[in-house]
Amino acid sequence: MNHHYLFNSFGVCNPELEKIFLSLDEQIEDVFVLYLDCAFEIFINKSLKILIMKKFLLFSALISTSFLANAQTADYKAFKVDIGLGYAIPSSGNGSGIKAGATFTIEPHYRLSDVLAVGLRLESAALGYQESTGTGTKTQVSVLNSYCPSIEYYFTKEGFRPFGGVGAGIFSQKSLASSNGNATFLAGGSSFGFFPRLGFETGHFRMAANYNVVGNNSSYASFSIGAFFGGGKK
């Protein structure tokens, strides 16, 4: 198995690491061949299986080299915390009734590189709508607390930095409904939800738009402004 190209094609010269790969070559090939036999349950020759393994190792080396290169050239501090206040629009309700809400968000982030960050969004959203029905007025107020791991990708490295991202996690909800003056607490609960996100940062200012897709007809859009602490230039 020729591992020499795995290293020199990326401009890396590490003879000791290459020796380790060579010494383990036979064992790795035999284990990988056995794995393919069990997984696919087909009869293919050993040379094809070894070729697949080489492609897999080359792909892994490429990903690892790319990640290390980004980590070594990072211009920004790794850890930051976003704090934001926002306006929310619930999807519940029909017609031209009033729909409004507010959000408060805290989201710590860890930068994997200058353009990629992972985080944990902790958000509280108060949502309400009121509409007229044929027999009176219907009002509902809900409070949703969410705990969602997230990931963001920045499209630029300097100045004005637009980004896109996604997140998913648990949304817990409590609601109060009123119809014709009669108020009722609705059964609370938790459900899985997710959100796509677009926004930008400039300096330490941050603005983002999210659409939270939540079960139980509790989806909502939010538009937040705020700031982040930490995470600036090194």
C-alpha positions as CSV (number, residue, x, y, z in Angstrom):
1,M,0.0,0.0,0.0
2,N,1.6,3.3,-1.1
3,H,1.0,5.9,1.7
4,H,3.8,8.2,0.4
5,Y,1.3,10.2,-1.7
6,L,-1.0,10.6,1.2
7,F,1.6,12.9,2.8
8,N,3.6,14.5,0.1
9,S,0.6,15.6,-2.0
10,F,-0.4,17.8,0.9
11,G,3.1,19.2,1.4
12,V,3.6,17.3,4.7
13,C,6.8,15.3,5.4
14,N,6.5,13.0,8.4
15,P,8.6,9.9,8.0
16,E,7.9,8.5,11.5
17,L,4.1,8.7,10.9
18,E,4.6,7.0,7.5
19,K,6.5,4.2,9.1
20,I,3.6,3.6,11.5
21,F,1.2,3.4,8.7
22,L,3.4,1.0,6.8
23,S,3.9,-1.3,9.8
24,L,0.1,-1.6,10.3
25,D,-0.6,-1.9,6.6
26,E,-1.3,-5.6,6.5
27,Q,-3.5,-5.6,9.7
28,I,-5.6,-2.6,8.5
29,E,-6.2,-4.2,5.1
30,D,-7.3,-7.5,6.5
31,V,-9.7,-5.9,9.0
32,F,-11.2,-3.6,6.4
33,V,-11.7,-6.6,4.0
34,L,-13.5,-8.5,6.7
35,Y,-15.7,-5.5,7.4
36,L,-16.7,-5.2,3.8
37,D,-17.6,-8.9,3.6
38,C,-19.9,-8.6,6.6
39,A,-21.5,-5.3,5.5
40,F,-22.2,-5.9,1.9
41,E,-22.4,-9.7,1.8
42,I,-21.1,-9.8,-1.7
43,F,-18.1,-11.4,-3.4
44,I,-15.7,-8.8,-4.6
45,N,-12.0,-9.3,-5.0
46,K,-9.4,-8.2,-2.5
47,S,-7.8,-5.6,-4.8
48,L,-11.1,-3.7,-5.1
49,K,-11.5,-3.7,-1.3
50,I,-8.0,-2.4,-0.8
51,L,-8.7,0.4,-3.3
52,I,-11.8,1.4,-1.4
53,M,-9.8,1.5,1.8
54,K,-7.1,3.7,0.2
55,K,-9.8,6.2,-1.0
56,F,-11.3,6.2,2.5
57,L,-7.9,7.0,4.1
58,L,-7.1,9.7,1.5
59,F,-10.5,11.4,2.2
60,S,-9.9,11.2,6.0
61,A,-6.4,12.7,5.6
62,L,-7.7,15.5,3.5
63,I,-10.4,16.4,6.0
64,S,-7.9,16.2,8.9
65,T,-5.3,18.3,7.1
66,S,-7.9,20.9,6.2
67,F,-9.2,21.2,9.8
68,L,-5.7,21.5,11.2
69,A,-4.8,24.2,8.7
70,N,-7.8,26.2,9.6
71,A,-7.2,25.8,13.3
72,Q,-3.6,26.9,13.0
73,T,-4.4,30.0,11.1
74,A,-7.4,31.2,13.1
75,D,-7.5,35.0,13.6
76,Y,-10.4,35.1,16.1
77,K,-10.6,34.1,19.7
78,A,-12.3,30.7,20.1
79,F,-15.0,31.4,22.7
80,K,-17.8,34.0,22.6
81,V,-21.3,34.5,24.1
82,D,-24.2,36.1,22.1
83,I,-26.9,38.0,23.9
84,G,-30.0,39.2,22.0
85,L,-33.5,40.6,22.2
86,G,-36.0,40.0,19.5
87,Y,-39.4,40.4,18.0
88,A,-41.4,37.2,17.3
89,I,-44.3,36.4,15.0
90,P,-46.2,33.2,15.9
91,S,-47.6,31.0,13.2
92,S,-50.7,30.2,15.3
93,G,-54.0,32.0,14.6
94,N,-55.8,32.8,11.4
95,G,-57.1,35.8,9.5
96,S,-56.0,39.4,10.4
97,G,-55.8,39.1,14.1
98,I,-53.0,40.5,16.2
99,K,-49.9,38.4,16.4
100,A,-46.9,39.4,18.4
101,G,-44.1,38.1,20.7
102,A,-40.7,38.7,22.1
103,T,-37.6,36.6,22.6
104,F,-34.5,36.7,24.8
105,T,-31.5,34.6,23.8
106,I,-28.2,33.6,25.3
107,E,-26.0,31.6,23.0
108,P,-22.4,30.6,23.8
109,H,-20.3,29.7,20.8
110,Y,-17.0,27.9,20.2
111,R,-15.2,28.7,16.9
112,L,-13.8,25.6,15.2
113,S,-12.2,27.9,12.7
114,D,-12.5,31.5,11.5
115,V,-15.6,30.6,9.5
116,L,-17.2,27.8,11.5
117,A,-18.7,27.9,15.0
118,V,-20.8,25.6,17.1
119,G,-23.0,26.8,19.9
120,L,-25.9,26.1,22.3
121,R,-28.9,28.4,22.0
122,L,-30.9,29.1,25.2
123,E,-34.0,31.0,24.3
124,S,-37.2,32.1,25.9
125,A,-40.0,33.3,23.6
126,A,-43.4,34.8,24.7
127,L,-45.9,34.5,21.9
128,G,-49.5,35.7,21.7
129,Y,-52.3,36.2,19.2
130,Q,-55.8,37.5,19.3
131,E,-58.5,37.2,16.7
132,S,-62.2,37.7,16.3
133,T,-64.4,34.6,15.7
134,G,-68.0,34.3,14.9
135,T,-68.9,34.1,18.6
136,G,-66.4,36.5,20.1
137,T,-62.6,37.0,20.7
138,K,-60.0,34.3,21.0
139,T,-56.7,35.0,22.7
140,Q,-53.7,32.7,23.4
141,V,-50.4,33.4,25.1
142,S,-47.6,30.9,25.1
143,V,-44.1,30.8,26.6
144,L,-41.6,28.5,25.0
145,N,-38.1,27.7,26.4
146,S,-35.7,26.1,24.0
147,Y,-32.3,24.4,24.3
148,C,-30.8,23.8,20.9
149,P,-27.2,23.0,19.8
150,S,-26.4,25.0,16.7
151,I,-23.8,25.5,14.0
152,E,-23.0,28.6,12.0
153,Y,-20.9,29.3,8.9
154,Y,-19.5,32.8,8.1
155,F,-19.2,33.8,4.5
156,T,-16.4,36.3,5.1
157,K,-13.5,36.7,7.5
158,E,-13.3,40.4,7.9
159,G,-15.5,43.5,8.6
160,F,-19.2,42.8,7.7
161,R,-19.6,39.1,8.3
162,P,-22.9,37.5,7.0
163,F,-23.6,34.0,8.2
164,G,-26.0,31.1,7.9
165,G,-26.8,28.3,10.3
166,V,-29.1,25.7,11.7
167,G,-30.0,24.4,15.1
168,A,-32.2,21.7,16.6
169,G,-33.3,20.7,20.1
170,I,-36.0,20.6,22.7
171,F,-38.8,23.2,23.0
172,S,-40.9,23.2,26.2
173,Q,-44.2,25.1,26.2
174,K,-46.8,26.5,28.6
175,S,-49.9,28.3,27.4
176,L,-52.9,30.3,28.5
177,A,-56.0,30.5,26.3
178,S,-59.0,32.9,26.7
179,S,-62.2,32.9,24.8
180,N,-65.1,35.3,25.6
181,G,-63.5,36.1,28.9
182,N,-63.0,32.5,30.1
183,A,-59.3,31.7,30.7
184,T,-57.9,28.2,30.6
185,F,-54.4,26.9,31.2
186,L,-53.5,24.5,28.5
187,A,-51.5,21.3,29.1
188,G,-47.8,22.0,28.7
189,G,-45.3,19.7,27.2
190,S,-42.0,19.4,25.3
191,S,-41.4,18.6,21.6
192,F,-38.5,18.5,19.2
193,G,-37.9,21.5,17.0
194,F,-35.3,23.0,14.6
195,F,-34.5,26.3,13.0
196,P,-32.6,27.7,10.0
197,R,-30.9,31.0,10.6
198,L,-29.5,34.0,8.6
199,G,-27.7,37.0,10.0
200,F,-24.6,39.1,10.2
201,E,-22.0,40.4,12.6
202,T,-20.0,43.6,12.4
203,G,-17.7,44.6,15.2
204,H,-19.4,43.1,18.2
205,F,-22.9,43.9,16.9
206,R,-25.1,40.9,15.8
207,M,-28.4,40.6,14.0
208,A,-30.2,37.3,13.2
209,A,-33.4,36.0,11.7
210,N,-34.7,32.5,12.7
211,Y,-37.7,30.4,11.8
212,N,-38.4,28.0,14.6
213,V,-40.3,24.9,13.4
214,V,-42.0,23.4,16.5
215,G,-44.7,20.8,16.9
216,N,-48.1,21.4,18.4
217,N,-48.7,24.3,16.0
218,S,-46.2,26.4,17.9
219,S,-43.8,27.5,15.2
220,Y,-42.6,31.1,15.1
221,A,-40.3,33.5,13.3
222,S,-37.9,35.8,15.3
223,F,-35.7,38.8,14.5
224,S,-33.1,39.6,17.1
225,I,-30.5,42.2,17.6
226,G,-27.7,42.1,20.2
227,A,-24.0,41.8,20.9
228,F,-21.5,39.2,21.5
229,F,-18.8,39.2,24.2
230,G,-15.4,37.6,23.5
231,G,-14.6,36.0,20.2
232,G,-12.8,39.1,18.8
233,K,-9.5,39.3,17.0
234,K,-6.5,37.7,18.7
